[in-house]
Amino acid sequence: DGAAAPMETGPQAGTPPCSPPSHPPAVEDDFQFILCEGCRQESSNLKLLTCLHSLCLDCLSENKPVGQCPVCRTAIPQASGIPDMDNLLFTSLQARLSIYKKISNSSGPSCSRCRGETAAVWCSECEEFLCTKCFEDHQWFFKKRSHKARRVEELRAESAHQFLEDTRKSCNLFCSSPSHADQGHISSIYCKKCCKALCCSCALLDSQHAPFCDVRSETQRRQEELSTMSRELKQKRSGFEASYATLQDEAARLEEAQREMRELIQQRVEQLVRLIRQEEEELLGLVEARQEQGRQELARELQQVEGVLRRMEASERLVEKMNLYATEQEVMDMQPFIKDSLEDLRRLQPAVAEDRTQPGDLGECRARLQAL
């Protein structure tokens, strides 16, 4: 009975405020991935692009005329330039980290109810900090429920990673029926026919729903599907990295070839009389044109391959963080969108060097120089 005895994780009456730890956990460096990848700031309006980069609305609005991801230059399919998919995982992590920062603060959080006392307990069900007195009232009010409350002192001793894992709720999937949207019906059944999570009442009363499976097995299957696709892309990534390195080498060789040709032209032309200075200028102009053409061609290919590599990097990071921190609701909402993006990446192939045309061909320039 919660009214008679506090929970094991709750403080006893008269527990003094806990003292701050000697070494507060560092949060900033470990969770840079939850920031907007454009402005590197926290935002409650993070959007997930098809390239799996996350940007805030401000950055997307600035990039609106271009209609591309500013990180990897992948086109944004929505005409408005604002993607439809919210990054629910990163937004949730930001909110939970803000709670952890309050706990880690040397002064400690204050009670969410009375506002005057230092909090001694965090109730993850109510998402409230409670002092000793308010915690006793809380225990009496919820004596027939099992609310998980923990000491602030214990939470402060944990790392940010452990706190996020402990606060990941496993039973927060709600029924997708419109009539149950605001009633908090917990769903434990997944309908394979309509691809939705249902509560027991909907599953039993509506004969249109079938076949069924446990919603946890469905979220696990989706998580495993994303992990498998991510592993396949990680193996495929080496091909794009090799292609990127080849393009960089070709760009360096192109610059060197251009430099050597410019020197040769200048040495030969300087030996001629003024009557052929015009020919000299034409040859230099031709070299500049070929150089610019080759540079632009290589730059376009480098940008494309770099964009694919950035998308793969973003996909690996997002799937990894989904495995570590995503709730079942977040997996259900985000998995189809992420899966489509990973499917697009799997279809991409790195360019074969033998099939490419060599940029910056100087054959015509050499022929004209020989004639001169």
C-alpha positions in Angstrom: 0.0 0.0 0.0 1.6 3.3 -1.2 -0.2 5.2 1.6 1.4 3.0 4.3 4.9 2.7 3.1 6.8 4.5 0.4 8.2 2.6 -2.6 11.7 1.2 -2.5 13.0 3.9 -4.9 11.3 6.8 -3.0 12.8 8.6 -0.1 11.7 8.2 3.5 10.0 11.1 5.3 12.6 13.7 6.5 15.2 12.8 3.9 17.5 15.9 3.6 18.2 17.3 0.1 20.9 15.3 -1.6 24.4 16.8 -2.1 25.8 17.4 -5.6 28.3 14.8 -7.0 31.9 15.8 -7.1 32.1 15.2 -10.8 28.8 16.0 -12.6 28.4 13.9 -15.8 29.3 15.6 -19.1 26.3 15.7 -21.5 27.2 18.2 -24.2 29.8 16.2 -26.2 28.0 12.8 -26.1 24.7 14.0 -27.6 25.7 16.4 -30.3 23.7 14.2 -32.7 20.4 15.5 -31.4 21.2 19.1 -32.5 20.1 20.6 -35.8 22.7 19.6 -38.4 22.5 23.1 -39.9 22.8 25.6 -37.1 24.0 23.0 -34.4 21.3 24.2 -31.9 18.6 22.4 -30.0 15.2 22.7 -31.5 11.7 21.4 -30.6 10.8 21.4 -34.4 13.4 19.1 -35.9 12.3 17.7 -39.3 13.7 14.4 -40.7 14.6 14.6 -44.4 14.6 11.7 -46.8 18.4 11.8 -46.7 18.0 11.1 -42.9 19.6 14.4 -41.8 17.7 16.4 -39.2 17.1 20.2 -39.6 15.1 22.7 -37.7 12.4 24.8 -39.3 14.6 27.9 -39.3 17.4 26.2 -41.3 14.8 24.7 -43.7 13.2 28.1 -44.2 16.6 29.7 -45.0 17.2 26.9 -47.5 13.7 27.1 -49.0 14.6 28.6 -52.4 17.2 26.0 -53.0 15.0 23.0 -52.0 18.0 20.8 -51.0 19.5 19.5 -47.8 22.3 21.9 -46.9 24.4 19.0 -45.6 24.4 16.5 -48.5 22.5 18.5 -51.2 19.8 15.9 -51.6 16.6 17.3 -53.0 13.7 17.9 -50.6 10.6 16.3 -52.3 8.0 18.5 -50.6 7.1 21.6 -52.7 7.1 23.7 -49.6 10.7 22.7 -48.7 9.5 21.6 -45.3 9.5 17.7 -44.8 6.4 16.1 -43.2 8.3 13.7 -40.9 9.2 15.0 -37.4 12.3 13.5 -35.8 10.4 12.2 -32.8 13.4 10.4 -31.4 15.7 13.5 -31.2 12.9 15.7 -29.9 12.2 13.2 -27.1 15.9 12.9 -26.3 16.2 16.6 -26.0 13.3 16.8 -23.5 14.7 13.9 -21.4 18.2 15.4 -21.4 16.8 18.7 -20.2 15.4 16.8 -17.2 18.8 15.1 -16.6 20.5 18.5 -16.7 18.2 19.8 -14.0 19.1 16.7 -11.9 22.8 17.2 -12.5 22.7 20.9 -11.6 24.5 21.6 -8.4 21.6 23.4 -6.9 19.2 20.6 -7.8 15.6 20.8 -9.1 12.8 22.3 -7.1 9.5 20.5 -6.4 7.1 20.7 -9.4 4.1 21.0 -7.1 4.9 23.2 -4.1 7.7 25.1 -5.9 9.3 25.9 -2.6 11.3 22.8 -1.5 14.2 21.0 -3.1 13.0 17.9 -5.0 14.0 14.6 -3.5 12.2 12.3 -6.0 11.5 12.1 -9.7 8.3 10.3 -10.8 8.8 9.1 -14.3 5.1 8.3 -14.7 3.9 11.9 -13.7 7.2 13.4 -15.1 7.4 15.5 -11.9 10.0 16.4 -9.3 8.6 16.0 -5.8 9.8 17.0 -2.3 9.4 14.6 0.6 6.0 16.0 1.6 4.6 16.1 -1.9 5.9 12.6 -2.5 3.9 11.3 0.5 0.8 12.9 -0.9 1.6 11.5 -4.3 2.0 8.0 -2.8 -1.4 8.2 -1.0 -3.2 9.5 -4.2 -1.7 6.8 -6.4 -1.7 4.0 -3.9 -3.6 1.7 -6.2 -1.2 2.3 -9.1 2.4 1.4 -9.6 4.2 4.7 -10.2 8.0 4.3 -10.6 9.6 7.0 -8.5 13.4 7.3 -7.9 15.6 9.4 -5.7 17.2 12.4 -7.3 20.4 11.5 -5.6 20.4 8.1 -7.3 19.6 9.6 -10.7 22.4 12.2 -10.3 24.9 9.4 -9.8 23.9 7.9 -13.1 25.3 8.8 -16.5 23.2 10.5 -19.1 23.1 7.3 -21.2 21.8 5.3 -18.3 19.2 7.9 -17.5 17.9 7.9 -21.0 17.8 4.1 -21.1 15.9 4.0 -17.7 13.4 6.6 -18.9 12.6 4.8 -22.1 9.0 3.6 -21.6 8.2 0.2 -23.0 4.4 0.4 -22.9 3.6 3.8 -24.4 2.0 2.7 -27.6 -1.5 4.1 -27.8 -4.5 2.8 -29.8 -4.6 4.2 -33.3 -8.4 4.3 -33.4 -9.7 7.8 -33.8 -12.3 7.3 -31.1 -9.5 6.4 -28.6 -7.1 9.1 -29.6 -7.7 11.2 -26.5 -8.6 8.4 -24.1 -5.1 6.9 -23.6 -6.0 3.3 -24.5 -2.8 1.3 -24.4 -2.3 -1.0 -27.4 -0.7 -4.4 -27.2 -1.9 -5.8 -30.5 -0.7 -5.1 -34.0 -3.0 -5.6 -37.0 -1.0 -6.7 -40.0 -3.8 -6.0 -42.4 -4.1 -2.2 -41.6 -0.6 -1.9 -40.2 -1.8 -0.2 -37.0 -1.5 -0.7 -33.2 -4.8 -1.5 -31.5 -6.1 -1.9 -28.0 -7.8 -5.2 -27.0 -11.3 -3.6 -27.4 -10.8 -2.6 -31.0 -9.2 -5.9 -31.9 -12.1 -7.9 -30.5 -15.0 -5.8 -31.5 -14.0 -5.0 -35.1 -13.9 -8.1 -37.3 -12.1 -6.3 -40.1 -8.8 -6.4 -38.1 -6.8 -9.6 -38.8 -4.3 -11.2 -38.6 -2.9 -10.1 -35.3 0.5 -10.2 -33.6 2.0 -8.8 -30.4 2.9 -5.2 -30.9 6.3 -5.7 -29.2 7.2 -8.4 -31.7 6.3 -6.0 -34.5 8.4 -3.2 -33.2 11.3 -5.7 -32.7 10.9 -6.9 -36.2 11.0 -3.3 -37.6 14.0 -2.5 -35.5 15.8 -5.7 -36.8 14.8 -4.8 -40.3 16.4 -1.4 -40.0 19.5 -2.9 -38.4 19.9 -5.4 -41.2 19.6 -2.7 -43.9 22.1 -0.5 -42.0 24.6 -3.4 -41.9 24.2 -3.9 -45.6 24.7 -0.2 -46.3 27.8 -0.2 -44.1 29.3 -2.9 -46.3 28.3 -1.0 -49.4 29.8 2.2 -48.1 33.4 1.1 -48.8 32.6 1.2 -52.6 31.5 4.8 -52.3 34.6 5.7 -50.2 36.9 4.2 -52.8 35.1 6.1 -55.5 35.4 9.3 -53.5 39.1 8.8 -53.0 39.6 8.0 -56.8 37.8 11.3 -57.7 40.0 13.2 -55.3 43.2 11.7 -56.8 41.9 12.5 -60.3 41.3 16.1 -59.2 44.9 16.4 -57.9 46.3 14.8 -61.1 44.2 17.2 -63.2 45.6 20.2 -61.3 49.1 19.0 -61.8 48.6 18.3 -65.5 47.1 21.8 -65.9 50.1 23.4 -64.1 52.6 21.5 -66.2 50.8 22.4 -69.4 50.7 26.1 -68.5 54.4 26.1 -67.9 55.2 24.4 -71.2 53.0 26.8 -73.1 54.6 29.8 -71.5 58.1 28.5 -72.1 57.4 27.9 -75.8 55.5 31.1 -76.4 58.2 33.3 -74.8 60.6 32.1 -77.6 58.4 33.4 -80.3 58.1 36.9 -81.8 55.4 39.4 -81.0 53.5 38.4 -84.2 52.4 35.2 -82.5 51.4 36.7 -79.1 47.8 36.4 -80.0 48.2 32.6 -80.5 49.7 32.5 -77.0 46.7 34.1 -75.5 44.3 31.8 -77.3 46.2 28.7 -76.1 46.2 29.9 -72.5 42.5 30.7 -72.8 41.9 27.2 -74.1 43.7 25.6 -71.2 41.7 27.7 -68.7 38.5 26.6 -70.3 39.5 22.9 -70.2 40.6 23.3 -66.6 37.4 24.9 -65.5 35.3 22.3 -67.4 37.2 19.5 -65.8 37.1 21.0 -62.3 33.3 21.5 -62.6 32.8 18.0 -63.8 34.9 16.5 -61.0 33.3 18.9 -58.4 29.8 17.7 -59.4 30.8 14.1 -59.1 32.5 14.7 -55.8 29.5 16.5 -54.4 27.2 13.6 -55.4 29.4 10.9 -53.8 30.0 13.1 -50.8 26.2 13.5 -50.4 25.7 9.8 -50.6 28.4 9.2 -47.9 26.8 11.8 -45.7 23.4 10.1 -46.1 24.9 6.7 -45.2 26.6 8.2 -42.2 23.3 9.8 -41.1 21.4 6.5 -41.6 23.9 4.6 -39.6 23.8 7.1 -36.8 20.0 7.3 -36.7 19.5 3.5 -36.8 22.1 3.2 -34.0 20.3 5.8 -31.9 16.9 4.1 -32.6 18.3 0.9 -31.3 19.6 2.6 -28.1 16.9 5.1 -27.3 13.8 4.9 -29.4 10.5 4.0 -27.8 8.1 1.7 -29.4 5.9 4.6 -30.5 8.8 6.2 -32.1 9.8 3.0 -33.9 6.2 2.6 -35.2 6.0 6.1 -36.4 9.4 6.5 -37.9 10.4 3.1 -39.2 8.5 3.1 -42.5 9.9 6.5 -43.4 13.5 5.5 -42.5 13.1 2.2 -44.3 12.1 4.0 -47.6 15.2 6.2 -47.3 17.4 3.2 -46.7 15.9 1.5 -49.7 16.8 4.5 -51.8 20.4 4.3 -50.6 20.6 0.5 -51.3 19.7 1.1 -54.9 22.6 3.5 -55.4 25.9 2.2 -57.0 29.3 3.9 -57.0 30.5 5.1 -60.4 32.9 2.7 -62.2 36.1 4.4 -63.2 36.3 2.7 -66.6 32.9 4.1 -67.6 33.7 7.7 -66.9 35.0 10.2 -69.4 38.3 11.8 -68.5 37.7 15.5 -67.7 39.9 18.3 -68.8 41.2 16.7 -72.0 44.2 18.6 -73.4 44.6 16.9 -76.7 43.4 19.8 -78.8 45.7 22.2 -76.9 48.7 19.9 -77.4 48.0 19.6 -81.2 47.7 23.4 -81.6 50.9 23.9 -79.6 52.8 21.4 -81.7 51.6 23.2 -84.9 52.7 26.6 -83.4 
